[in-house]
């Protein structure tokens, strides 16, 4: 097993909201087969098929953060906002044991994921090709 990077990494990001509109939307939230924590092949095949079929926007459930609604946008033309809104600044602190997303403006939105959330049978899964 590879030895993790031992230093703390801190970086800053901005998240934002945009309005989207699409005639070609797919709702994958009920599809548990694309939420495999170890095998990403099904989700990647599904993504490739959606792109080939002209899907612009899709919703899905994350394999590790099941309480949130996630949206993916393949086609930038589906974004109808002239400018982003709901801009939120984040400080991201990564260690070998966890990753923390901290929001000083909205502390209740802050969240942390421990490495255990990503381990499968005690190992980090190998990303698929």
C-alpha positions in Angstrom: 0.0 0.0 0.0 1.3 3.5 -0.8 2.2 5.7 2.0 0.0 8.8 2.2 1.3 12.4 2.0 1.9 13.4 5.6 1.7 17.2 5.4 -1.5 19.1 5.7 -2.7 20.6 2.4 -4.9 23.7 2.6 -6.5 25.4 -0.4 -9.4 27.7 -1.1 -12.3 27.2 -3.5 -15.5 29.0 -4.4 -18.8 27.2 -5.0 -21.7 28.9 -6.7 -25.1 28.3 -8.1 -26.4 28.7 -11.6 -29.8 28.4 -13.3 -30.0 25.4 -15.6 -32.6 24.5 -18.2 -32.6 21.4 -20.5 -34.8 19.5 -22.8 -32.5 16.5 -22.4 -32.3 15.7 -18.6 -31.8 12.3 -17.0 -32.6 11.6 -13.4 -30.3 8.8 -12.0 -31.1 9.4 -8.3 -32.8 6.0 -8.0 -30.1 4.1 -9.8 -28.1 2.4 -7.1 -25.9 0.5 -9.6 -24.0 3.7 -10.4 -23.2 4.3 -6.7 -20.6 1.6 -6.2 -17.9 2.7 -3.9 -15.3 0.4 -5.4 -16.2 -0.2 -9.0 -16.6 3.0 -11.1 -17.0 1.2 -14.5 -20.8 1.2 -14.5 -21.0 5.0 -13.7 -18.4 5.8 -16.3 -20.2 3.7 -18.9 -23.5 5.4 -18.1 -21.8 8.8 -18.4 -20.3 7.9 -21.8 -23.7 6.7 -23.0 -25.5 9.8 -21.8 -22.9 12.0 -23.6 -23.3 10.0 -26.8 -27.1 10.4 -26.6 -26.9 14.2 -26.1 -27.9 14.4 -22.5 -27.2 17.9 -21.2 -28.0 17.6 -17.5 -28.4 14.8 -15.1 -29.0 14.2 -11.4 -27.5 11.4 -9.3 -26.8 10.3 -5.8 -23.2 10.2 -4.6 -21.9 6.9 -3.3 -20.6 8.6 -0.2 -22.8 11.6 0.4 -26.2 10.2 -0.1 -28.2 13.0 1.6 -27.3 15.6 -1.1 -28.7 16.1 -4.5 -25.9 16.2 -7.1 -26.3 17.7 -10.6 -24.0 17.1 -13.5 -23.9 19.3 -16.6 -22.4 18.0 -19.8 -23.5 20.9 -22.1 -22.6 24.4 -21.0 -25.6 25.7 -23.1 -27.8 24.2 -20.4 -26.6 26.9 -18.0 -29.0 29.8 -18.4 -27.6 32.2 -15.7 -25.8 35.3 -17.0 -23.7 35.3 -13.9 -23.2 32.9 -10.9 -25.1 33.4 -7.7 -24.9 32.0 -4.2 -21.1 32.3 -4.3 -19.6 30.6 -1.2 -16.0 30.6 -0.2 -14.5 27.4 1.2 -11.3 26.5 3.0 -10.3 22.9 2.3 -8.0 21.1 4.7 -6.6 17.7 3.6 -4.7 15.3 5.8 -3.9 11.7 5.3 -6.9 10.9 7.5 -9.6 13.3 6.4 -10.7 16.2 4.2 -12.6 19.1 5.8 -14.7 21.6 3.8 -15.0 24.7 6.0 -17.3 27.6 5.3 -16.8 30.6 7.6 -19.9 32.4 6.2 -22.1 29.4 6.8 -20.5 27.1 9.4 -23.5 24.7 9.3 -22.6 23.9 5.6 -19.1 22.8 6.7 -18.5 19.0 6.4 -15.8 16.5 6.9 -15.1 13.2 5.4 -12.8 10.7 7.1 -10.7 8.3 5.1 -12.9 5.5 6.4 -15.8 6.8 4.3 -13.7 5.9 1.2 -12.2 2.6 2.3 -13.6 -0.6 1.0 -12.4 -3.6 3.0 -9.7 -1.5 4.5 -8.3 -0.3 1.2 -8.7 2.7 -1.1 -10.3 1.5 -4.3 -8.3 1.8 -7.5 -9.8 4.2 -9.9 -11.1 2.6 -13.1 -9.7 3.3 -16.5 
